[in-house]
Amino acid sequence: MLFLMFRIFLFGVTASASAISPTSFTPLSSRQAGTSAASMLLVIAPTSGSCANAPAAGECATNVDAAPFLIKAMSQYGITSPPEIAALLSLIAYETGDFKYNTNHYPVPGRPGQGTRNMQMANYNLMYAQSIPALSTELSAITTATSTSGLSDDQLNAIRALVLPDVYSWGSAAWFLTTQCASTRAALQAGGQAGYASYLSCIGTSATSDRLAYWTRANTALGIS
């Protein structure tokens, strides 16, 4: 299961998911765990194995590229529940077209300020940037405002640019869940489509057939029945 691969990366677990215990921790390289997680990401995002002919120059990432950053994000934001991981990974894969986009492009030329690997709106990218101490100096040079109201398109895009690097962009969905949709976490952790629908409602959308297809693949990859 991909969930176990995340646990392997973080803790060096080599026992089965049903037998995880403090005594089952043994060293395992991050490369080994990342490779295993990448293979599971390919189940969720079937076209993520290659960036050949990617539609947006410089934005595409493969499943191999994505794996270590997603593992780090789950650790950083304390997300260990398989149904939560499945929901986040399915959302990211869907919103980015199998990891091929990092900014919004449609309708052309795209919505100013919208981007990251969960395609956050500009106001949330401002909030996300504000939550990252390492970005405080750069952010204050763009704006000291606490909302995006009245900001120019150039300012919105500049704020987005701060959170587009891999170290931040892959963590945006986990940040959003834990800070903006915390009220849905209990339902999400319980598993099932109702919990997933609750989460999607929080982010402002619904469980359409195409989103459900990604979610179903994520559940399969993580071994969630």
Legacy VTK file of the C-alpha trace (Angstrom):
# vtk DataFile Version 3.0
C-alpha trace
ASCII
DATASET POLYDATA
POINTS 225 float
0.000 0.000 0.000
1.127 3.559 -0.659
0.258 4.338 2.950
2.836 1.792 4.035
5.349 3.313 1.648
4.883 6.671 3.350
5.418 4.954 6.689
8.518 3.208 5.338
9.992 6.506 4.236
9.253 8.249 7.497
9.981 5.507 9.995
11.816 2.682 8.230
8.960 0.238 8.727
9.473 -3.086 6.952
6.654 -5.093 8.547
3.242 -5.385 6.940
0.742 -2.614 7.555
-1.184 -4.857 9.925
1.909 -5.613 11.952
3.433 -2.156 12.391
4.912 -1.780 15.842
7.864 0.057 17.433
9.934 -3.133 17.248
9.429 -3.486 13.484
11.431 -0.363 12.587
14.546 -1.100 10.526
16.648 1.169 8.325
15.452 1.668 4.773
16.756 4.228 2.319
14.557 7.098 1.213
15.300 6.086 -2.385
13.812 2.628 -1.811
10.680 4.048 -0.220
10.382 6.814 -2.807
10.590 4.312 -5.646
7.827 2.185 -4.134
5.627 5.203 -3.514
6.213 6.386 -7.066
4.905 3.110 -8.438
1.725 3.582 -6.427
1.358 7.179 -7.643
1.410 5.817 -11.176
-1.737 3.832 -10.328
-3.479 7.028 -9.224
-2.148 9.225 -12.028
-1.725 6.792 -14.951
-0.055 9.229 -17.355
2.454 10.579 -14.837
5.239 8.242 -15.903
6.521 10.681 -18.500
6.682 14.397 -19.202
7.198 13.942 -22.933
5.134 16.511 -24.841
3.833 18.013 -21.606
1.348 20.829 -22.279
2.921 23.448 -19.978
6.656 23.983 -20.219
8.469 23.563 -16.941
5.417 22.540 -14.938
5.220 18.779 -15.468
6.482 16.336 -12.859
6.590 12.575 -13.084
5.396 10.182 -10.423
9.055 9.681 -9.484
9.551 13.441 -9.125
6.416 13.812 -7.009
6.897 10.947 -4.549
9.483 12.420 -2.147
7.744 15.786 -1.948
4.361 14.218 -1.232
5.856 11.974 1.428
7.451 15.016 3.053
4.180 16.952 2.931
2.216 14.208 4.714
4.876 14.100 7.417
5.069 17.879 7.800
1.315 18.287 8.248
0.781 15.125 10.299
-1.434 13.297 7.827
-1.236 9.552 8.491
-4.797 8.333 7.845
-5.018 6.287 4.617
-8.394 7.788 3.590
-6.999 11.302 4.033
-3.902 10.444 2.020
-6.093 8.932 -0.709
-8.264 12.048 -0.839
-5.292 14.389 -1.069
-3.439 12.373 -3.689
-6.535 11.974 -5.824
-7.222 15.701 -5.611
-3.669 16.624 -6.576
-3.614 14.158 -9.476
-6.957 15.409 -10.759
-6.252 19.137 -10.418
-2.873 18.877 -12.137
-3.843 16.500 -14.940
-1.568 13.762 -13.601
1.041 16.229 -12.260
1.407 18.112 -15.554
0.341 21.538 -14.312
1.464 23.797 -11.491
-0.524 26.903 -12.467
-3.992 27.567 -13.829
-4.087 28.027 -17.607
-7.794 27.843 -18.442
-9.646 29.683 -19.710
-6.610 31.132 -21.494
-4.512 32.830 -20.233
-5.546 31.454 -16.848
-6.761 32.895 -13.565
-4.205 35.266 -11.976
-2.613 33.901 -8.838
-4.146 30.414 -9.020
-1.775 27.490 -8.807
0.249 24.978 -6.783
-0.340 21.243 -6.995
-3.900 21.527 -5.712
-4.611 24.618 -7.841
-5.302 26.887 -4.904
-7.020 30.186 -5.534
-4.974 33.345 -5.069
-6.398 34.198 -1.645
-5.332 30.821 -0.282
-1.902 31.107 -1.839
-1.481 34.346 0.078
-2.520 32.602 3.297
-0.236 29.669 2.519
2.716 31.959 1.859
1.992 33.791 5.098
2.218 30.469 6.955
5.772 29.828 5.755
8.367 31.799 7.759
11.044 31.350 5.092
8.936 33.383 2.660
8.192 36.331 4.947
10.799 38.710 3.538
9.944 38.009 -0.094
6.227 38.182 0.608
6.476 41.506 2.404
8.265 42.929 -0.647
5.181 42.065 -2.713
2.479 43.000 -0.212
1.803 43.339 3.480
-1.942 42.991 2.925
-3.838 40.298 4.788
-6.171 39.626 1.870
-5.970 39.660 -1.913
-8.683 42.286 -2.244
-7.364 45.160 -4.340
-4.118 43.436 -5.331
-3.062 43.606 -8.966
-2.725 40.584 -11.223
1.039 41.030 -11.108
0.988 40.904 -7.310
-1.221 37.822 -7.313
1.119 36.080 -9.727
4.156 37.119 -7.706
2.620 35.641 -4.554
1.863 32.450 -6.442
5.445 32.295 -7.680
6.642 32.141 -4.065
4.802 28.872 -3.413
5.362 27.189 -6.779
8.764 25.616 -6.020
8.485 21.891 -5.315
9.327 22.267 -1.639
6.114 24.275 -1.155
3.800 23.433 -4.044
3.409 19.732 -3.232
2.481 20.587 0.362
-0.329 23.012 -0.405
-3.110 20.407 -0.384
-2.006 19.080 3.000
-1.832 22.624 4.359
-5.328 23.355 3.049
-6.812 20.243 4.608
-5.295 20.861 8.021
-5.976 24.604 8.169
-9.069 25.245 6.039
-10.920 21.923 6.098
-10.050 20.602 9.541
-13.766 20.222 10.296
-14.026 17.515 7.621
-11.125 15.404 8.829
-13.081 13.111 11.148
-15.489 12.190 8.346
-12.632 11.790 5.906
-10.679 9.574 8.289
-13.731 7.345 8.701
-13.464 6.449 5.040
-16.124 6.090 2.397
-17.544 8.350 -0.253
-19.519 10.467 2.201
-16.333 11.608 3.920
-14.681 12.302 0.585
-17.721 14.295 -0.553
-17.566 16.331 2.653
-13.949 17.195 1.946
-14.720 18.172 -1.656
-17.563 20.369 -0.449
-15.113 22.190 1.796
-12.827 22.946 -1.125
-15.782 24.162 -3.151
-16.570 21.308 -5.504
-18.423 17.997 -5.647
-17.814 14.304 -6.279
-18.140 14.275 -10.053
-17.498 11.063 -11.969
-14.016 12.114 -13.061
-12.994 13.035 -9.510
-14.420 9.765 -8.240
-12.329 7.879 -10.795
-9.149 9.368 -9.318
-10.363 8.731 -5.783
-11.200 5.122 -6.597
-7.723 4.565 -8.022
-6.202 6.160 -4.925
-8.169 3.818 -2.685
-6.965 0.878 -4.772
-3.357 2.035 -4.547
-3.584 2.385 -0.785
-5.420 -0.896 -0.322
-8.565 0.737 1.027
-11.575 -1.482 0.485
LINES 1 226
225 0 1 2 3 4 5 6 7 8 9 10 11 12 13 14 15 16 17 18 19 20 21 22 23 24 25 26 27 28 29 30 31 32 33 34 35 36 37 38 39 40 41 42 43 44 45 46 47 48 49 50 51 52 53 54 55 56 57 58 59 60 61 62 63 64 65 66 67 68 69 70 71 72 73 74 75 76 77 78 79 80 81 82 83 84 85 86 87 88 89 90 91 92 93 94 95 96 97 98 99 100 101 102 103 104 105 106 107 108 109 110 111 112 113 114 115 116 117 118 119 120 121 122 123 124 125 126 127 128 129 130 131 132 133 134 135 136 137 138 139 140 141 142 143 144 145 146 147 148 149 150 151 152 153 154 155 156 157 158 159 160 161 162 163 164 165 166 167 168 169 170 171 172 173 174 175 176 177 178 179 180 181 182 183 184 185 186 187 188 189 190 191 192 193 194 195 196 197 198 199 200 201 202 203 204 205 206 207 208 209 210 211 212 213 214 215 216 217 218 219 220 221 222 223 224
